[in-house]
Amino acid sequence: MTLLHAASREALAAAELKLLDVDDFATVGDELFAVVGLLTREPGLRRALADSSAEPGRRTALVRELFSSKLSTATVDLLDSVVSSRWSNPRELVDGIESLARTALLVGAERAGKLDTVEDELFRLGRIVAGDGELERLLSDPAAPVAGKLELIRSLIAAKVDQVTDKLTEALVAYPRGRRAVEGLEELADLAAKRRERSVAHVTSVVPLTEAQQERLAATLQRVYSRPIALHIEVDKDLLGGLVIRVGDEVIDGSAAGRLDDLRRRLAG
C-alpha cells in the first residue's frame, strides 16, 4: 500500500480500532475485498464516498443504500465508520479499505493460532512466483483476464495452503492495484510478520539452514536490532558461500560472491 497522508492515516487508525470489535473476521475481510473491487471499477462511487465536502451523513446513507442488503451488519457498520472520516483523496480511501480487509484476515489467522503458517506460506509463494518469470509475467499482466489469473493461482495453490493465505493471494491477483505479483506477496508476508510485532530478515544462503542454525541466526539478529526478527530464507547457489541478510534497507553481505564483487570494485577503483 502506498504511504497515506495525515488525514487518511488518522481515518485508518480509527477504523482499525473499530475492526477489533468484529466477531467474524473472515466474513468481514472477504466483504471488504469485494468493496475494494467495486470501488476500483467505479471511480464515480469512490469519489462520492471520499468527498469531504459532503456531509458525513450523506456518505453513510450512500453506504447503507448500496450495501445493507448485500453485506453483513459488521461490515456495513465498519464502512460507515470509514466514510464518516476524512480521507486525503479517493485512492487513499480504497487503500484504507484494502488495508482493513487484509488486517481482518490476518487478525483472524492470529486468533486461530495460524499466523506463523500464513506468513511462511505467503513468503514461499512469493519465492515460487519470483523463480518462474513466465508465471510472474502472467499473474502481473494488467491486460490479462482476472478469471484466467485466478485459475492459474488456484492451480498453483491447489488447496495446499491455509484458507487465509488463499484469500489474501486471490485478492492480490484479482485487485493488484498497480502491484506486481511478487511485490504484493512480499508485502503480504511482511504484514503478517509485523502483525506479530517482529521485523523481517530476508536471508539468502547457498544451502538450506538447519533449524539450529536458524535459531542461532535469529537470536544473533535479535541482539543486533534489539527486537524479535522473523527469518525469511531463500537458497541461491550463485552465492558460492556464506549469507546475505537484508533487514529493511540494511544489507549484511557475508557471501563469497559479495566479497568477490567488493574486491573487483576495489581493483577497478
C-alpha positions, 0 to 999 in steps of 0.5 A: 500500500502506498504511504497515506497522508495525515488525514487518511492515516488518522481515518485508518487508525480509527477504523482499525480500532473499530475492526477489533470489535468484529466477531467474524473476521473472515466474513468481514475481510472477504466483504471488504475485498469485494468493496475494494473491487467495486470501488476500483471499477467505479471511480464515480462511487469512490469519489462520492464516498471520499468527498469531504465536502459532503456531509458525513451523513450523506456518505453513510446513507450512500453506504447503507443504500448500496450495501445493507442488503448485500453485506453483513451488519459488521461490515456495513457498520465498519464502512460507515465508520470509514466514510464518516472520516476524512480521507486525503483523496479517493485512492487513499480511501480504497487503500484504507479499505484494502488495508482493513480487509487484509488486517481482518484476515490476518487478525483472524489467522492470529486468533486461530493460532495460524499466523506463523503458517500464513506468513511462511506460506505467503513468503514461499509463494512469493519465492515460487512466483519470483523463480518462474518469470513466465508465471510472474509475467502472467499473474502481473499482466494488467491486460490479462483476464482476472478469471484466467489469473485466478485459475492459474493461482488456484492451480498453483495453490491447489488447496495446499495452503491455509484458507487465509493465505488463499484469500489474501493471494486471490485478492492480490491477483484479482485487485493488484492495484498497480502491484506486481505479483511478487511485490504484493506477496512480499508485502503480504508476508511482511504484514503478517510478520509485523502483525506479530510485532517482529521485523523481517530478515530476508536471508539468502544462503547457498544451502538450506539452514538447519533449524539450529542454525536458524535459531542461532541466526535469529537470536544473533539478529535479535541482539543486533536490532534489539527486537524479535526478527522473523527469518525469511530464507531463500537458497541461491547457489550463485552465492558460492558461500556464506549469507546475505541478510537484508533487514529493511534497507540494511544489507549484511553481505557475508557471501563469497560472491559479495566479497568477490564483487567488493574486491573487483570494485576495489581493483577497478577503483 
